[in-house]
Amino acid sequence: MSRLRAWAELLRLPALFTVPGDGLAGAAAVAARPDRRTALAVGCSLCLYEAGMALNDWADQEEDAVERPHRPLPSGRVRPAAALAAACALTAAGLALAARAGRPALAVAVPLAATVWSYDLVLKRTPAGPGAMAVARGLDLLLGAAATGGRVRPALPSAALLSTHTLAVTAVSRQETRDGTPLAPLAALAATAGLTRLLPGDPGRDRPSSFRRHFLPTALALNYASATARPYLHAALNPSPPLTQRAVGAGIRATIPLQAALAARAGAGATALGTAALAALARRFSKRVSVT
């Protein structure tokens, strides 16, 4: 059990619940029903996400030995070679699943995998780090669109909104282990407000069902805002490591109502509600294993 818990901490398993909504929102953006190829794309996303988690800790061994000695690698509970092997195996598995989903999916999965590895090994400690993470999330949404509908252009607006959220959360996370400044959480708070305003879209005036189609995205957008506003505000007022880590965790979990709002915005109400249900699971399991 202790070994299983160590791997759960290494891979940050509760964060996995934030992944399926990317592909589902991508499928909704191209007005396609989720199918077998969508499931393959989600499987690819899960593998690449976990590959990034394992690779992240492998690349941060020296830093974690000083700042996070309790983490699985510096504490000796997981061997560094095992973490690197897991990252390689998960990447290969993800690309294999993308290949089975079709050539359009593989064409997105390859740059997605390259972005994950580039972020962990090179870009994370540079000013380009948050942007690279944002690109990865956007590509993950486009992966679902490419696999399900064979095209990505209609999904670009949804990918841009998801990337904006990811950029804000990643910028805040860069000061998780030290006292920072209020700038990053304030910027994240402003980004949340902007996204909340944009998510419902235009309800229109010439469609009888416009109110119904506008109500669900609005409700989910408000749910997204409520999940992040207070933690970001607390981190801005007191940018200490504990409050910053709490804000980052809230931002990661808030990805789920954001994905649900994006699906609802595209008219996929059932997909939106199914995605939103993952938030309760993420919240429950994050009490046992940290998502940051």
N, C-alpha and C positions, 0 to 999 in steps of 0.2 A: 504493500500500500504506500509506503514512503517513496518508493521509486516511481510509482504511478503519479503521486502528487508532485514529485519533482518535475516530471515531464509535463504535467498539467500546468505548472507554473512557468516552465520554459516556453511552452507553446501558447500560454495565456488563453486557455480553452474558452472561458466565457466570451472572449472577443469574437469567437467564431460565429456567434449569433448575429453579428453585424455584417456578415458576408453575404448570405443568400439574397438579401434584398437588393444588392447591386445588380445581379443578373436578372432578377424579377422586374426591377424598375426598367432595366434596359429592354426587356421583352415588351413591357407595357408601352414604352416610348415608340416602338415600331408597330404598335397596334396588333401584336401577335399574342396568341394564347401560349402560355408556358407548355412546353412539350418535352420529349426525351432529350432533344438537343439543348434545351434550357437547363435540364438537370445535369447534363454533362458539363455545361459551362459553369454551373454553380459548383460542381465537384472540382473542376479545374481551379476556380477561385479559392476554394477552401484549401486545396493543396498548396497553391502559391502563397496564400496568406500565412499558412503555418510554416512554409519554407522560409519566409521572411522573418518570422518570429525566432526560429532556431538560428538563422544566420545572424540576426541582430545580436543575440547574446554571445555567439561565437566571436563576432567582431569586437564586442565590448568587454572582453574578458578582463583586460587590465584596468579599465575604468571601473567596472563593477567590483573588482577586488577592493577598491578604495571606497567607492560611494555606495555600493549595494552588495556587501559581502554575503548577504543571506540568499542571493540569487542562486539558482541550481548549479551553474558552472563554477563560480568562485568558491562556493561552499563544498564542492566535490561531489555533490549528489548526482550530477550528470557529467560524463566525460566530454571534453571539448571535441574530440574526434567523433563521438557519437552525435553531437549536435550538428557538426558539419555534414556528416553522412546523411542525417535526417533531412537537412536542407537540400542536399543534392537529390536524394530519392524523391522527396515531395515535389521538387521542381520537375523532375522527369515524369512523375505520375501526372502532374497537372498538364503538362504539354501533351502527354499521350491522350488524356481525356479531351483536350481541346481538338486534337486531330480527329478523334472519333466524332466530334460535333460538327466537323466540316471545315473546309478550307478557310471560309471567312472568319470562323472562330479562331483557328490557329494563327491567322494573320494578325489578330489582336493579342492573342496570348503570348506570342514570342516577344513583342516589345514590352508587354506587361511584366514578364519574367525578367527581362533585361533591366527594367526600371527597378524592380525589387532588389535585385543583386547590386545594381549600381548605387542605390540608396544606402544599403547596409554597409557596403564595403568602401565607398568613396564619398558620396554626396552628403551623408547624414550630418557630418560636422562642418559643412560649408554653408554659405548663405543660400545655396540652391536646395538644401535639404527639404524644407517644407514644400517647395514647389514640386520636387520629385515625388513626394508622398501624395500630393494632390493629383498629379498626373496618373499615378498608379490607381487611385480610386476611380478616377474618371475612366481609365481604360477598362477597369473591371466592370463598370456599368456597360460600356460599349461592347464588352465581350458577350454579355447576355443578349444584346441587340443583334450582334453579328451572328451568333449561334442560332437564334430563334428566327430572325427575319432575313438574314443574309445581307444586311446593310446597317450602317451606323449613323448616317447623316441625320435622320429624324431624332436620334437619341442625343445628339450633341448638346442641346440646351440642358437636358437633365444631367448629363455628365458634367457640364460646367457648374451647375448649382452644387452638385455633390462634391466636386473638387474644391469649390470655395469653402465649404464647411471643413473639409479635411485640411486645407491650408491653414485655417484659423486654429484648429485643434493642435496641429503639429507645431505651429509657432508657439503656442502656450506650453507645449510639452518640453520645449528646449530649456526651460528653467525649472524643471521638476525637482532637481536635487540641490538647488541653491536658492538663496533669496534673489528674486528678480525685480522687475519693474512692473508697474501697472499697465504698460503700453500694450503688451500682447493680449492679456485678458480683456482689456477695453476694446481692442480691435476685433477680438472674437465676439464680444458682445454686440458690436456694431454689425458684424457680418451676420450674426444670428437674426438681428432685427431686419436686415435687408432681405435675407432669405425668406423669413416669415412673411414679408410683404409680397415677395414674388411667387411663392409656392402655389397659392390658389389659382394663379393664372387669370385669364379674362373670362368671366362667366357668360358673357354674351347677352344679347337682348332678344335675339330672334329664334331662340331654341326653347321649346316648352319645358324641357327638362334641365335648363341651365342652372336653376337654383339647386336642384338635387345634386347635379354634377359638380357644383361649386362648393356645396356644404362640406362634403367629406374631406377634400383637400384643405379647406380652411380649418376644420377641426384638427386634422393631423398636423397642420403647420403650427397651430397654437400649442399642441402637445409637444412638438419639437422645441418651440421657444421656451416653454415652461421647464423642460428638462435641462436646459443649459443656462438660462438667464441668471438664476441665483448663484450657482457655483462660479460662473465667470465674474459676477459682481463681487463676490467674497474674495476671489483671487486678486481682483483689481484693488480692492481696499486693503488687503494684506497679502502681498505676493510671496508668501512663505512656502516652502516645499510641501507641507501637508495640504494646504488649501489649493495649491497649484495642482497637485496630484489628484485631488478630488475633482477639480474642474476638468482635468484631462479625462478622467474616467467618465464623468458625466457627458463630455463631448463625444467620446467614443460610443457610449450607449445611445446617445441622441441620434447617431447615424441611422438607427432603425426607424424611428418615426419620420425622419427626413426621407428615407427610401420609400416608406409607405405613402407619404404625401406626394412624392414624385409619381408613383404608380397611380394614385387616385387622380392626380392632375392629368394623366394621360387617359383617364376613363376606365381604368382597370380596378374597379371597386373591390372585387373579391380578392384580387392579388394584394391590394393595399391592406385590407383587413388581416389577411394571413401574415403579411410581413409585420404589421404592427404587433401581432400576438407574440412575436419573438422577443419583444422588449421585456416582458415579464420574466422570461427564461434567462435573459442576459443579466437582469437585475438580481435574480435569485442566485445564480451561480457565481456572480462577481463578489458575493459576500464570502465565498469560500476561497476563491483564487482571484488575485488582482488582475485587472485588464490592462494595467499600465506597467 
